Amino acid sequence: MEAPQYVAARVQQAMAEDGRTHELGIRVDVRGDQVFLRGEVSGAEQRERLGEVAREAAPELHVHNEIKIVQVSEPGEDEHLD
């Protein structure tokens, strides 16, 4: 059985390198046969893709996708950076 930190690293690397996701900001916690994905992304599709990549990277584990979807808004008119 692989050590949890190695499984977590493998899942994180898969999410970072997979062409579907390219995601670096997701935290991966492995507890027993469970993998927890936590973090924030800007859309439901990206969230689903991350879960998919994690399941492929660790097919022997049960993936809990706890990634939150945040709305990325356009900068408002009142933001002046001078």
Secondary structure as the mmCIF struct_conf table of DSSP 4:
data_model
#
loop_
_struct_conf.conf_type_id
_struct_conf.id
_struct_conf.beg_label_comp_id
_struct_conf.beg_label_asym_id
_struct_conf.beg_label_seq_id
_struct_conf.end_label_comp_id
_struct_conf.end_label_asym_id
_struct_conf.end_label_seq_id
HELX_RH_AL_P HELX_RH_AL_P1 PRO A 4 GLU A 17
TURN_TY1_P TURN_TY1_P1 GLY A 19 THR A 21
STRN STRN1 ARG A 27 ARG A 31
TURN_TY1_P TURN_TY1_P2 GLY A 32 ASP A 33
STRN STRN2 GLN A 34 ARG A 38
STRN STRN3 GLU A 40 VAL A 41
BEND BEND1 SER A 42 SER A 42
HELX_RH_AL_P HELX_RH_AL_P2 ALA A 44 ALA A 57
TURN_TY1_P TURN_TY1_P3 PRO A 59 GLU A 60
BEND BEND2 LEU A 61 LEU A 61
STRN STRN4 HIS A 62 ASN A 65
HELX_LH_PP_P HELX_LH_PP_P1 ILE A 67 ILE A 67
STRN STRN5 LYS A 68 ILE A 69
HELX_LH_PP_P HELX_LH_PP_P2 SER A 73 GLY A 76
TURN_TY1_P TURN_TY1_P4 GLU A 77 ASP A 78
#
